[in-house]
Amino acid sequence: MSRAADEPMNPTPPRIARGGGLDALRFIVGALIILYHFREASPVPLPQLHPVFDRGYLLTDFFIIDSGYVLARIYGDRLASGQASLRAYARQRLLRVIPAHLVVSLILVAIVGGAALAGIAPSNPRWFDWSQLPAQVLLVQAYGVPGGQGWNAPTWTLSALIGCYLLLPWICRALWRWPPALVLIGATVLVVVADLAASLWLGDPIYRLPMRYGILRALPLFLLGVAAAFYGARVYVAPRMAGMIGAGAAVALVLLQTFGAFSLLSLGLMTAIIWAAGAVPVRRPSRLIEHLALMSFSMFLTNEVTRIVWFGLLDAMGQDALSSGARWALWSVGFAGAFAAAAVFRYGFDRPVQTWLNPPRSRRTAGDQAAVPPSSASGAVVTAEHAG
């Protein structure tokens, strides 16, 4: 026989699953985002060691592409065919983001406001301009609404992604009628054209547009992830080959970043890595990797608050007078503390609230879970919480 005994005659791409490559990527990139946000607070600013530490915009772009990929793999077919409830889908997406965002915003406001009442001024007052807060709390800063600077500034990504989430049903209906390869090529061309247009008319490349243009930055990258998902769900590539492509793309990405930004090419390589991670079946899902990945949303939301509190406290205590070794030790404690704070928020608030707001039945109604038994070769199905 020319085929292995356990290989189907007409192989189909595996469903994405928890506890595997996609989850590992999500946690790793989340950890690198924390490192990026902590880079200037180290005794020697990390960008002085290598300029790669100033390229956190690529990590943000990774999450945008990854969100498009994961959501399209979970919801795409059902949204394109009209089988998923648009109301249930929109409700699930909004409730996934908004409660946690509001609580973290309230915590930060309470900390800054309480410090002000106690007569303690922040180390960098310009980060806490109260006029900037409304647009950020309402998550409208990515649509040209003034505000959103400082405070928990990275939430502009959530602002932009909400728009992408709500557009996804119509994106799928438009794209799912075309050949997968053509959709992927078209999305790639769109990113290149959007980059040229952004550079010409807005003065910044697409992958580094400021937050007021957040939706313009996010939408082409989100579409790239959606196109990769459509291709990945329709075109079978042998797992070994997909793994080799993903590993090759990862090596190429590291080498490129060693010598320069190469941002557009890096976006393509990141997309290839995400696609490859979804094309390799998760035969032995790891509960640890699953939980770390599910914590990545809390890591994203809370790390700025942890950084502000920890280094604000150290500045108030006069850390500049300490030795370099002591400051590195304190910086490391703060960096590790960002993960601890995220875990506390994840398991103390976010997880129980999501269980209450989006119980398993409502997730199935929204198309969150694919109809595949957990014992299948692809492992446990990824729920939409993964894409939060």
Salt bridges, closest charged atoms under 4 A:
GLU7 OE2 - ARG3 NH1 3.19
ASP23 OD1 - HIS386 NE2 2.31
ASP54 OD1 - ARG39 NE 2.88
ASP61 OD1 - ARG217 NH2 3.00
ASP66 OD2 - ARG26 NH1 2.50
ASP77 OD1 - ARG234 NH2 2.70
GLU290 OE2 - ARG18 NH1 3.03
GLU290 OE1 - ARG287 NH1 3.27
GLU304 OE2 - ARG307 NE 2.75
ASP320 OD1 - ARG327 NH2 3.92
ASP350 OD2 - ARG96 NH2 3.06
GLU385 OE1 - ARG18 NH2 3.87
GLU385 OE2 - ARG96 NH2 3.96
GLU385 OE2 - ARG346 NH1 2.47
